[in-house]
Amino acid sequence: MSGVENSWQLDSRLANDTLPVFDNGGVTILLMNDRRWPWLILVPKVTGAQELHDLGSEIGPVVMDIAISTGEKLKAMTACEKINIAAIGNMVRQLHIHVIARNEGDENWPGPVWGYGSAEPYSEAEANEMIVKLKEHLFDPSLS
């Protein structure tokens, strides 16, 4: 994906709250370190991007295609009832897209996951297992 900049850095708050999964098409895919929900964060590697429209007409559609594809694949992988996709960014201004698998009756259903309770971090073994599973289901070698 052109437009990806070498000076790009992941916001420290995202880095602290997530586990790296892989890069795909100029988008870093992260696992939120909260085992209550299968919750991915997609971060376009575009320096200074805060809003979807900051990506422009060349990169924006590619990022949206990755978000949609990630949602479809996460839904198939988890057999969840609902996928939530959102780019809010009120607390962390760096553009990032949440892709979250939800099920009726999960913690805080049908309310939002943001700010609800305290995160329940994955154990090292759980995190490794989830990341392997995500790579198997989500990675598209044509975008790397």
Secondary structure as the mmCIF struct_conf table of DSSP 4:
data_model
#
loop_
_struct_conf.conf_type_id
_struct_conf.id
_struct_conf.beg_label_comp_id
_struct_conf.beg_label_asym_id
_struct_conf.beg_label_seq_id
_struct_conf.end_label_comp_id
_struct_conf.end_label_asym_id
_struct_conf.end_label_seq_id
TURN_TY1_P TURN_TY1_P1 SER A 2 GLY A 3
TURN_TY1_P TURN_TY1_P2 ASN A 6 SER A 7
HELX_RH_AL_P HELX_RH_AL_P1 SER A 12 ASP A 17
STRN STRN1 THR A 18 ASN A 24
TURN_TY1_P TURN_TY1_P3 GLY A 25 GLY A 26
STRN STRN2 VAL A 27 MET A 32
BEND BEND1 ASN A 33 ASN A 33
TURN_TY1_P TURN_TY1_P4 ARG A 35 ARG A 36
BEND BEND2 TRP A 37 TRP A 37
STRN STRN3 TRP A 39 PRO A 44
TURN_TY1_P TURN_TY1_P5 THR A 47 GLY A 48
BEND BEND3 GLU A 51 GLU A 51
HELX_RH_3T_P HELX_RH_3T_P1 LEU A 52 LEU A 55
HELX_RH_AL_P HELX_RH_AL_P2 GLY A 56 THR A 78
TURN_TY1_P TURN_TY1_P6 ALA A 79 ALA A 79
BEND BEND4 GLU A 81 GLU A 81
STRN STRN4 LYS A 82 ALA A 86
BEND BEND5 ASN A 90 MET A 91
BEND BEND6 GLN A 94 GLN A 94
STRN STRN5 ILE A 97 ARG A 102
TURN_TY1_P TURN_TY1_P7 GLU A 104 GLY A 105
BEND BEND7 ASP A 106 ASP A 106
TURN_TY1_P TURN_TY1_P8 GLU A 107 PRO A 110
BEND BEND8 GLY A 111 GLY A 111
BEND BEND9 VAL A 113 VAL A 113
TURN_TY1_P TURN_TY1_P9 TRP A 114 GLY A 115
BEND BEND10 GLY A 117 GLY A 117
HELX_LH_PP_P HELX_LH_PP_P1 PRO A 121 SER A 123
HELX_RH_AL_P HELX_RH_AL_P3 GLU A 124 LEU A 138
HELX_RH_3T_P HELX_RH_3T_P2 PRO A 141 LEU A 143
#
